Amino acid sequence: MLLNEHIALVTPQILLCPYSEHHVPTYHEWMKDEELQELTASEPLSLPEEYAMQQSWRQDHDKLTFIACLPPSPIPTTIVPKENDTPSAMLGDINLFLFDDDDDDEDRTNNKHKTNASNTIVGEIELMIALKSHHRKGHGRAALLAFLHYILTNTAAILDEYAKAKTAAHLRYLRVKINKENVKSVNLFESVGFVKTSAEANYFGEVELRLQVLGDGNVLGGLEEVRGWCGGPLVLEYRGEV
């Protein structure tokens, strides 16, 4: 998406900035790791393919992504590319993928807030802290909380860019699919309000968790009760490529 191309989100524990070309070499090195490939259900790409993927995430209307970095200290008034988000600061990424909701399950049938399927959208989140040296330090939680706050406070703009010429849309729920062996990640999403759709993993060994958005007016307020919440992130200007 172009929505966030000049926006950075900052908290005391995390900096989220737009995925830019200068991030690609480091990201490419991360994704050579077979364990990361398995955890993220990803296939290794060549460096040119990785650059093409970065452009896709920047320009496609159904994708929103940030690179997670260590926050600068002190926090500046503007985040400068290649200065505040150097390879040594990079930790991982967090993504949102949007698609039209074609779910006709019982939950839809019984949902008193239901709308026409063509007008409801589902968002799938992916979170990766690539560096093991930064696991269990709260960076993943901080990235997820900042990202959720951004999604929930900018839903209309996100859906507007996604829908374009389509009719007005509504975000029905956010979901995540996680390898059943990745217990820490499952626990993280459950701790911020996501709920498993089934106790059993699917054919691919993944468990799905959802956070209902449509018809629940207290989703954003619920984040305030989550461990690690420190208020909404600062929204700073990201100057663009230099």
C-alpha positions in Angstrom: 0.0 0.0 0.0 1.0 3.6 -0.6 -0.9 4.7 2.5 2.1 4.3 4.8 4.9 5.2 2.5 5.8 8.3 4.5 4.8 7.1 7.9 6.7 5.6 10.8 5.3 4.3 14.1 7.4 4.6 17.2 7.1 3.3 20.8 9.7 3.0 23.5 10.3 -0.6 22.3 9.8 -0.6 18.5 10.1 1.4 15.3 7.9 0.4 12.4 8.8 2.0 9.1 7.8 1.3 5.5 9.5 -1.6 3.7 12.0 0.2 1.4 14.6 -0.9 -1.1 17.5 -0.4 1.3 15.9 -3.0 3.6 15.9 -5.8 0.9 19.5 -7.1 1.2 19.2 -7.7 5.0 15.7 -9.2 4.6 17.0 -11.5 1.8 19.8 -12.7 4.2 17.2 -13.4 6.9 15.1 -15.5 4.6 17.9 -17.9 3.7 17.4 -19.4 7.2 15.5 -22.7 6.8 13.9 -22.4 10.2 12.4 -19.0 9.3 11.2 -20.4 6.0 9.4 -23.1 7.9 7.9 -20.8 10.5 6.7 -18.3 7.9 5.7 -20.9 5.3 7.9 -19.1 2.9 10.0 -20.2 -0.1 13.5 -18.7 -0.6 13.7 -16.0 -3.3 16.6 -14.7 -5.4 17.7 -11.2 -4.6 16.0 -9.8 -7.8 12.8 -11.6 -6.8 13.1 -10.1 -3.3 13.4 -6.6 -4.8 10.3 -7.3 -6.9 8.4 -8.5 -3.8 9.3 -5.3 -1.9 7.8 -3.3 -4.8 4.7 -5.4 -4.6 4.3 -4.8 -0.9 4.8 -1.1 -1.5 2.4 -0.7 -4.4 -0.3 -3.4 -4.2 -3.6 -2.2 -2.7 -4.2 -5.4 -0.7 -0.9 -5.4 1.2 0.3 -3.2 4.1 3.7 -3.8 5.6 6.3 -2.3 8.0 9.8 -3.3 8.8 10.3 -3.6 12.6 13.5 -2.0 14.0 15.0 -1.0 17.3 13.7 2.5 18.2 16.2 5.4 18.0 17.1 7.0 21.3 16.2 9.7 21.9 13.2 9.5 19.6 13.5 12.2 16.9 10.8 14.3 15.4 11.3 12.7 11.9 12.5 9.2 11.0 15.2 9.4 8.4 15.7 6.4 6.0 19.1 4.7 6.1 19.8 6.6 9.3 17.2 5.4 11.8 16.5 2.0 10.1 19.9 0.7 9.2 20.6 -3.0 8.9 21.9 -3.1 12.5 18.6 -1.8 13.8 16.4 -4.1 11.7 14.5 -6.9 13.7 11.8 -8.3 11.4 8.6 -7.3 9.7 4.8 -7.2 10.2 2.3 -7.4 7.4 -1.4 -7.1 6.7 -3.0 -8.9 3.7 -6.5 -8.0 2.8 -9.0 -10.0 0.8 -12.8 -10.2 0.1 -14.6 -12.2 2.7 -16.2 -15.3 1.1 -16.7 -17.1 4.4 -20.2 -18.5 4.6 -19.8 -20.4 7.8 -22.2 -20.6 10.7 -20.6 -17.6 12.4 -21.7 -15.4 9.5 -25.2 -16.9 9.6 -25.6 -16.1 13.3 -23.8 -12.7 13.3 -26.3 -10.0 14.0 -23.9 -7.5 12.5 -23.6 -9.3 9.2 -23.4 -7.4 5.9 -23.3 -8.5 2.3 -20.3 -10.7 1.7 -19.2 -8.4 -1.1 -18.8 -5.6 1.4 -16.9 -7.4 4.1 -13.1 -7.7 4.2 -10.8 -10.0 6.1 -7.3 -9.0 7.2 -4.5 -11.6 7.7 -1.5 -10.6 9.8 2.0 -11.9 9.6 4.6 -11.1 12.2 8.3 -12.1 12.2 11.1 -11.2 14.6 14.0 -12.6 12.5 16.8 -12.2 14.9 16.9 -14.9 17.7 19.0 -12.6 19.8 16.0 -10.3 20.1 13.4 -13.0 20.9 11.6 -12.8 24.3 12.5 -9.1 24.7 9.0 -7.7 24.0 9.8 -6.5 20.5 7.2 -8.8 18.8 4.5 -7.8 21.3 5.4 -4.1 20.8 5.3 -4.4 17.0 1.9 -6.2 17.1 0.3 -3.7 19.5 1.5 -0.7 17.5 0.4 -2.4 14.2 -3.1 -3.2 15.6 -3.5 0.3 16.8 -2.6 1.7 13.4 -5.0 -0.7 11.6 -7.9 0.0 14.0 -7.4 3.8 13.9 -6.9 3.9 10.1 -9.4 1.2 9.0 -11.4 3.5 6.8 -8.3 4.7 4.9 -6.9 1.2 4.6 -10.2 -0.2 3.2 -10.5 2.8 0.9 -7.2 2.1 -0.7 -8.0 -1.6 -0.9 -11.5 -1.1 -2.3 -10.9 1.8 -4.7 -13.8 1.7 -7.1 -15.7 -0.9 -5.1 -18.6 -0.1 -2.8 -18.0 0.8 0.9 -16.4 -2.0 2.8 -16.2 -3.2 6.4 -13.4 -5.1 8.1 -15.0 -8.2 9.6 -12.0 -9.7 11.5 -8.3 -10.0 11.6 -6.7 -13.4 11.6 -3.4 -15.1 11.8 -2.2 -18.6 10.8 0.7 -19.9 12.8 2.6 -23.2 12.7 1.2 -25.3 15.6 4.8 -25.8 16.8 5.3 -22.1 17.2 3.7 -22.0 20.7 5.2 -18.6 21.7 3.7 -16.9 18.7 0.3 -18.5 19.4 0.5 -17.4 23.0 1.3 -13.8 21.9 -1.7 -13.5 19.7 -4.0 -15.0 22.3 -2.7 -12.6 24.9 -3.9 -9.6 22.8 -7.4 -11.0 22.2 -7.1 -13.4 19.2 -9.1 -16.6 19.7 -8.4 -20.0 18.0 -11.1 -21.1 15.5 -10.3 -24.7 16.3 -8.2 -26.7 18.8 -6.9 -28.8 15.9 -4.3 -27.7 13.3 -5.3 -27.6 9.7 -3.9 -29.8 6.9 -0.8 -27.6 6.7 -0.1 -27.9 10.5 -1.3 -24.4 11.2 -3.7 -23.0 13.8 -5.9 -20.1 12.9 -6.7 -17.3 15.4 -9.1 -14.4 14.9 -9.8 -11.0 16.4 -13.4 -9.9 15.6 -13.7 -6.3 14.5 -17.0 -5.9 12.8 -19.7 -5.1 15.4 -17.2 -4.9 18.3 -16.8 -1.3 19.3 -14.3 -2.0 22.1 -11.5 -3.7 20.2 -9.2 -0.7 20.4 -10.1 -0.1 24.0 -9.3 -3.7 24.8 -5.7 -3.1 23.8 -5.3 -0.9 26.8 -5.7 -3.9 29.0 -2.9 -5.9 27.3 0.4 -6.4 28.9 3.0 -4.2 27.3 0.6 -1.5 26.2 2.1 1.9 26.5 -0.5 4.0 24.6 -0.7 4.4 20.8 2.5 4.7 18.9 3.9 8.1 17.8 3.1 8.6 14.2 6.1 10.4 12.6 7.1 11.5 9.1 9.3 9.0 7.2 11.1 11.2 4.6 11.2 8.6 1.9 14.1 7.2 -0.1 17.3 9.2 0.0 
